[in-house]
Amino acid sequence: IPPGWHGWMHHRTDTPPSKENYAAKEWEKAHRANPTGSPQAYRPPGSLSATGERPRVTGDYDAWTPGN
């Protein structure tokens, strides 16, 4: 939530920002909506959501095969 509303919700002020002339401080960043679950969400390298396929396994891993 934006900083002005955060202060009101946590009882740091009695007046909500909509009832006063709230002005953000120059050092406050603009509010950004949480992109989780949307196409703008962060998907790290190797994520199935990022590429659609799992990266090939490297290193000392050998897949188990029945009978071996």
C-alpha positions as CSV (number, residue, x, y, z in Angstrom):
1,I,0.0,0.0,0.0
2,P,1.2,3.6,-0.5
3,P,3.1,5.1,2.4
4,G,0.3,7.6,3.4
5,W,-2.2,4.8,3.8
6,H,0.4,2.6,5.5
7,G,0.8,5.2,8.2
8,W,-3.0,5.5,8.7
9,M,-3.5,1.7,8.8
10,H,-0.8,1.3,11.5
11,H,-2.2,4.1,13.6
12,R,0.6,6.5,13.1
13,T,-1.9,9.2,12.1
14,D,-5.7,9.6,12.8
15,T,-6.5,11.1,9.4
16,P,-6.5,9.0,6.3
17,P,-4.7,10.5,3.2
18,S,-8.0,10.9,1.4
19,K,-9.2,13.4,4.1
20,E,-6.1,15.6,4.0
21,N,-3.6,17.1,1.6
22,Y,-1.1,14.2,1.6
23,A,2.0,14.9,-0.3
24,A,4.7,12.2,-0.7
25,K,8.2,13.1,0.5
26,E,10.8,13.6,-2.2
27,W,12.7,10.5,-1.0
28,E,9.6,8.2,-1.2
29,K,9.4,5.9,-4.2
30,A,6.2,5.8,-6.2
31,H,3.8,3.0,-5.4
32,R,3.9,-0.1,-7.6
33,A,1.3,-2.8,-7.6
34,N,2.5,-6.3,-6.7
35,P,2.9,-8.2,-10.1
36,T,2.7,-11.7,-8.6
37,G,0.6,-14.0,-10.7
38,S,0.7,-11.6,-13.7
39,P,2.8,-11.7,-16.9
40,Q,5.0,-9.0,-15.3
41,A,6.0,-11.2,-12.3
42,Y,9.7,-12.1,-11.8
43,R,10.6,-15.5,-13.1
44,P,14.2,-16.5,-12.3
45,P,16.4,-18.4,-14.8
46,G,15.6,-22.1,-14.7
47,S,12.0,-21.5,-13.7
48,L,9.4,-23.6,-15.7
49,S,7.3,-20.4,-15.9
50,A,10.2,-18.5,-17.6
51,T,11.2,-20.9,-20.4
52,G,8.5,-23.5,-20.5
53,E,11.0,-26.4,-20.1
54,R,13.4,-27.6,-17.5
55,P,17.1,-26.9,-18.1
56,R,19.2,-30.0,-18.9
57,V,20.9,-31.6,-15.9
58,T,24.6,-31.3,-15.6
59,G,27.2,-32.5,-13.2
60,D,27.4,-35.8,-11.4
61,Y,23.7,-36.8,-11.7
62,D,22.9,-40.1,-13.4
63,A,19.2,-40.9,-14.0
64,W,18.0,-44.2,-12.5
65,T,17.0,-46.8,-15.0
66,P,15.1,-50.0,-13.8
67,G,17.2,-53.1,-14.1
68,N,20.6,-51.3,-13.8
